[in-house]
Amino acid sequence: MKKIISILLTTSMLAGSAAMPFTAIAAETATTASQASEAAKTGTLTVTAYHETSGGENDTGETNENTNLRTFTVQYIYDTYVIVSVDGSRFIRELMFLYKKDIDSNIDPVLGMKLTFGYTETLDTYPGQFGGVHDVKVVSEDGGLIKGDSNCDGQVDMADVVFIMQALANPDRYGEKAEEYQGITALGKLNGDMNGDGLTVNDALAIQKKLLGLDEAETELDITRKKISDFVDENKINCMVIPKDRIPENYADKYIFINNNYSTSDEKEALNKFILQNDIDRNLLKYIPYDLDDDHEVNKIVEKLYWYILDNDIKASVSRFAGSNDPKFEDKVVISYRWQDEGVEEKINAFLEENNVAPELVIAPVLE
């Protein structure tokens, strides 16, 4: 695609340029000799030049059906539309509306999702609106999720620290609801939240420490995690306190995860007594029902379903049933929930269907 650029030159703009007289500049920049001649007489020159952009795209990401498609990152999500930004742009505020009706029904937009598509026009609104959208495809489900990248420019630096401080100190101008989308985006808030407790000054501090290569101060959760782990090791209890780096990042600083699947009743009782004596908040403890390094099909299903339940705050639990003498019940996925809780069964069934879990691998849900 060629972009037309018009440049207006005047004698006052060129004053003091002794190295090249105005007539010479005019002759060099004019597209025809007559333009140069006219410029020398009037002292002004309008030059129309054609700038070729790579891949047939212009600087705003415009494409047509004969050019390569462009990639965008989802920044906001609303009922009928999403707002995306030009991927790879240095300017986060190049935001545009993309109506959900223009997206294939099998694509469910999420923050950070990268979409590639073409369009034939943009409407003169702010943010702009796409027209003639075609070939919408998902490039990455979470490629735009970069921990610490609050301004969504694809990198983590001090600009992100400053942006978070601005968003917190002056929300009317830099917050998510700032006029004309000049503030931090929903994706920016998600990226900037370093520990999952919402965007705070501590997140700016955490990013700054990370950039400076400083180890973050040990938190109360870290201390408690180590205390439990030391007790388990010293008393040779058959359970495992999961290391922080083996837990999804958004939960690593929120909970302590323990695997006690093979603990005896006496070992579980000893651990519970230790937790009680040390005034450890039980709400901080999560017991995972799967084994970390087991590739068995059922174990993998249990693992994935466990995090699905936690991510979606579903009032249900999952476990792995193994060791039965009856092969009919050997290595099954066991799901438990209260029959009174509406929507749970639908969500669980949606997971099983989406992940193609064979019905014979699942024991009928246990209603509590």
N, C-alpha and C positions, 0 to 999 in steps of 0.2 A: 504494500500500500504506500502511496506517495502522499506526503504531507506538505501543504502549501504554506510557506513562511513569507510574510511581507515585512520588509525592513524599511523604515523611513530614515534617511540620512539628511542632515542639514549642515550648512556651512559652519554654524556655531558649534555643532558637535565635533567638527573636524578641525576647529581652530587650534593653532599651536602645533599642528603636525607638519613640521617642515620637511620631514624626510620624504613625504609623498604628497604632492599637491592634490587638491580636491579633484581636479579634472582627471588626474591619473587614477585616483581611487574609483571615481565614477566609471571610467572606462573599464577598469578591472572587474567591478561588481555588476555593471549593467548587463542585461541579457542581449542588448543590441547596441550598435553604434549610435543609432538615433537617440536612444535613451541617454547615453553618455553625453551627447551633444546638448540635449535639452537640460540635463542636470547641470552642466557647466554654466548655462545661461541663467537658470532659475535658482541655483544653489540648493536644490532639493532633489532627492532621487528615491523612488520607490522601486525596490527590487523584488520580483516574485521568483522564488527559488523552489526547487522540488527536493525534498529530503527523503531519501529512501530509508525505510526502517527495516530491521531484520525480521525475517519470517513473515513479512506481509502484515505486521501488526504495528499500531502506533503506540505512543507512550501511555495512553490510557487503557490499553488492553483491548481496543476495538478490533473486531475481526469480521470477516464475512464468510460466507459458506465456501469460498474458494481458497481460504487461508488456513493456516494451522490453528488449532483450538488453543485457548488460553486457560491457565489454571488460576483459581480463586480460592480463598480460605474463608470459611464461615466464621463470622465475628459475632453476630446476634442471631437469635432464633425467635420468631413470633408465630402467631397462629396461621397466618396465610402467606407469609413471606419470610425470607431470611435476608440478612445483610452480609455481603461478602466484600473482601478487599482483594485488590490485584495482588496475586502471589509474586513475591520477589521484589515488590515495590519498596522503596525507602520511605514512602509516605503512607502511614497507616490510615490517613483520612481519605484515601481513595476508596470510598465505600459506595456500594450500589445495591439496590433492591433486586432480589431474584424471587419471583413469585413461585410458591410451591406447586402451583398448577403447571408450571413449566418443567417441573422435575418429575422423572419417572416415579410411579407410585411405589416401586420397590426400593427407592432410596429414601432413607429417613435421616435428614440432616442433623448433625450434632456439632457442637462447638469444636473447632479445630479441623473439621473435615475439609479435605481439599477436593474441589470439584473442577473438572475440566469441561468446558463447553464453548460453543461459539454463539454469536448473536449478530444480527444485521444492523441494529441501530440502538441508540440510547436516547431516552426522553430527557428533556431539559428540566429536571427536577433535582433536588438535593436531599438525600443522595440520589444519584441518577437511577433510572429504571431501564432494564434491558428490554429490547424488543427483538422478535424473531429468534428466540433462543432455540438452539438445536444441539443435539449430540451431548447431552449431559451425562457425565460418567464420574464415578468416584475414583480418585487417584489414591487417596489415603484416608482411612477413618480418623486418624489422629495425628497426621503429619504436622498440623499447626500447633499442637500442644508441646510447648517448650518451656519447661519449668524455669521461671524467672523472667521470661520474655513478656513483661507487662505491656510494652508498646507494640508487640506483635510485628517486629521488623525482622524476625528470623534469627536474632542473636541476643545474647545476654551480656549487658554491659552496664556502665554507670548510668546511662540514660534511663534504664529501667528502674533503677533506684530512685532517681529524681522524679520520674513519672508517677511512681506510687506515692511519694511524699506529696506531690502536687494534687493528686486525686483525693488524698485524705484531707489535706489542708484546705483545699478550695474545690469542693465537690460541684459547685454550681458551674465552674468553668472546666474542670478536669475530671469530674466524676462520670459515672456511666450514663447518667441522665442529663449531661451537659447539653446545652443548645447546639443544634446542627451537628451532633455526633463528634464534637471536638474533644471529648474526654475519653477516658479509658473504656474499652469495649468489654462486653461480657467475656469474650475469650481472653482479653488482657487481664481481667480480674482472676480468671481461673488459672492462668499461667503464673500470675504474680503471687498467688496464695501458696506459700512454700510448705505449709504444714497442715492444710486442710481445715483451718479454723476461721476462714474468711480473711479478707485483705486487711492487714494491720501494719503498723510501723515496724513490728518485728520481722515482717517479710522483707521489707527494704533492708533491714539490718542483716538478715540471713543472706540475701543476694550479695550485699557488699562484702561480707565475710568470705563468701564463696569466691568472689572475684579476687580478693586479696590472698586467697589460699590459706585462710585461717580456719582451724578446726572450730566448729561450733561448740559452745559450752555444753557440757553434759546436762541433759534435762532430768527432771524428776522421774520421768518415764524410763529413761536410760538407766538411772540408778536402781529403780525398782526391778527392771528387767534383769539386770546383773545380779541383784540380790536373790531373786528367785532361781536364776540359773545356777548360782553358786550353791544354794541349798540343795537343789536337785543333784548336782554332781557330788557334793560331799556326802549325801545320804544314799547315793547310788539308786535313786528312784528312776524307774524305767519310763521316763517321759522326756520331752525335749522342749526347751524354750526357744522358739524360732528366732534366729538371728535377724536383726533389723533389715539387712540387705537382701533377705529372702522374702520380704513382704512387699506388696505393691506400695509404691511411694506415697500414695494418698492415705495409707493407713499406718505407715511405719511410725509416725509420731502421734498416733491417736490411741493405739491399743498394744497390749502385749499378747502375742499369740503363742499358745501352748499346744503341743501334741501329746496327749496322754492316752492314746488309743490302746496301748499295751500295758498300761499301769494296772497293778492289782488293786483290789478295793482298799487294802491296807496302805498302799502307796498313795492312792488318791486322798485317803483320810489324812495322812501325814502332811501332804501338801496343803490341803484345806486348812489344817490346824496352823501351819506356818503362816498362811495368808491372813488368817484371823488374828493371830498373835502380833503380827506386824502392821496391823491396821491398813492393809492394802485394799484399795477400792476395787471390789469385784467387777464393777462396770468397766474397768480398764482391761479386763482379761477376756480373751476370746479363745475358744478351744477348737482347733481345726480338725475335721473328721477324715482327713486324707494323709497319705505319707508323701513326704517331699520328693523322694527320688524313686518312686514306683511308677513304671510306665504301663501298668495294667490298665486295660480299657475302662473298667469300672472305677478304678482309683482316679483316673483323669476326668471322668464324668462328675464324680463327687467333688473334685477340686474346682472344676469350672462352675458347677451349680452352687457351691458354697459361696464363691465370690459374687455370683449373680444375685443370690439372696441378700448378701450384705450390701452390695451396691444399690439395690433397689428397695432396701428396707422392708423386705418381705417377712412377715411373721411366720416363718417356717424353719425347719432344720433338716439337714441331710446327713446321712451316715452310710458307711459301707458295711454290709453284712457278709461276713466270711467265716469259714471254719465249721459250717454245719455238716453233719453227716448226711443230710439229705441234699443231693446234687441240685434239686429244684430250687433250693435257697442258697446255693453256694455263689459267692461274689455277686451280690445284688446291690442296687442303689435303693436306700430306704429314705423316704421323704415323710416328714411328720408336720402336721399343722392342725390348728383348731378349726373345726368345721364352721364355727360362727364367724370367722374372719372372711369377709367378702373380698373377692378378687384374687385371693391367694391361689386357688386351684387353676384359674385361668392363666395366671402368670407362670406358674410351674409348667402347665401343659404347653404354653407358648415356648418356653425354654427347651423342653424335650423335643418338640416338633422342629424348632429351628436348628437344633443340634443333631437331628436325626438319631435320637437315642432309641434303640430297639426296645419295644414294650417288654420283651422277655427279660431285659436287664433290670427292670424296675419292679420292686415289690409294691403292691397297691398302697397308696398313701395311708399312713397311719393317722387316724383322726384322734386328737387328744380331747 
